[in-house]
Amino acid sequence: MLQKPLKRTFQLEKLRISHSYVLAFTTYSGGHAHQGQGGFYGSIKSRSEAHQFRPGSRAEESDIDTLNSLMSKLNHNESMESNLKELANIPSYASLLNRLVIKGAPVWGLSVEQRDFVNRMNAALKDHGDM
């Protein structure tokens, strides 16, 4: 047995507006609003200030160039993991890593290979710090 769909109406300044008419003016930008992406425009807290851009969350061009040269040097060597541990002793590379990692994750703007390298270098730095 088929049932009729419920039709909701809203009273707006003495006008009766159907629910479907109101939904036609609600736009959705995609993504999941609770993760800071997407959400319904006009809804409260769908675009909160907690998800604003933070300085330092994007890789700088000079840091990417330094990272690329470091990666190319290490890719030619056989024992890359032991070299990463040695790099943890060099202050300039440790500061590079500090600029390329925020809250334990690589910053935005790195390729997959660069992110993997930064993660391995970060793990080597943590291992070095535990010794």
N, C-alpha and C positions, 0 to 999 in steps of 0.2 A: 504494500500500500504506500503510495507516494504522499509525502507531507508537503504542505506549502512552506517555503522558507519564511522565517520571521522577518518582518520588515520593521526596523527601528526608525524612530523619528526623533528629531531634536527640535527643541523650541529655541530659536535664536531671534531675538527682537521681534517677537510675535509672528515669526515665520515658521512654518513647518518644513523642515529640511530632512530628506531621507538620508539614512546611513550611507547608502551607496554614493550619494551625491557628495557627502563630506569626504569619503575615502578617495574620491577622484582627485581631491586637492592635497592629499597627503603624499609626499614624495619620500622615497627611500633611496639612500645612496649606496646601498650594498654593504657587505661585510657584517661584522658582529659588533654592535654598539658597545658591548661590555668590554671589548678588547681595544677600544679607541679607534676603531675603523668603522665607517658607515654609521647607520642609525637613521631614525626618522628626523627629518628637518622639523624644527619647531618643538620637538619633545624635550622635556627638561632633562638636563645632564647627558644628553646623547653626544654632545660635543663639549666635554668638560675641559677646563684649563689644565687638568693634570696631564693631558696629552699634547701640550704645546711643545714646539721645538726647543731643545736645550742646546746651547752652544757646546761644541765638542762631541756631539753625537754623530757627526758626519766626518769621514776621513778627509784630511787636507791633501791637496795634490802633492805637496812636498813629502808628506809621510808615505803616500802611496808609491812615489818614485823611490824613496829609500827602501821601502818594503820589497819592491820589485827587484832592486839591485841585490838586496840581501838574499832573496829567494833564488835568484839566478846563481849567486855564488855558492849557496849551499846545495843546490840541485846537482852541481858538478862533483860534489864530494860524495864519497861512499857512505860515511857514517854521519848522516844528517842529525839523528837524535842526540848523539854525543856532542855535536857541534852546537845544537840548541842549548844544551846545558852550559856550555862554555860562554855562549852569548849572554846568558843570564848574569855573568860577572861584569859585563861591559855596561857602564852607566848610560851611554847614549842609546844603546838598544833597549835597555830597560825602560828608559823614558819614552822611547818610541812605542813600546808595548803598552805603557800606561796611557798614551794618547789614543791607541787603537782599540782599547778595551774599556767598556763602560758596564758596570754591574755584572762583570764576569762574562760578557758577550762581546764579540767584535762590533765595532761601530758600523754605521750604515755607509754604503758606498764601496765596499770591497767585493771582489769577485769570490766565487766559491773556493778557488784555490787559495786566494789570499786569506779568506776566513779560516780555512783549514790550517794554514800555516800559522796564523795568529793564535788559534786555539792550541796548537802543539807547542808553540813558543811560550804561551801563557802557562801551560801545564809544566813545562820544563822549568820556568821561573818559580812556580809554586813548589816543585820538587826540590829545587835548589834552596829555596827559603826554609824548607823543613829540615834540611841537614844541619 
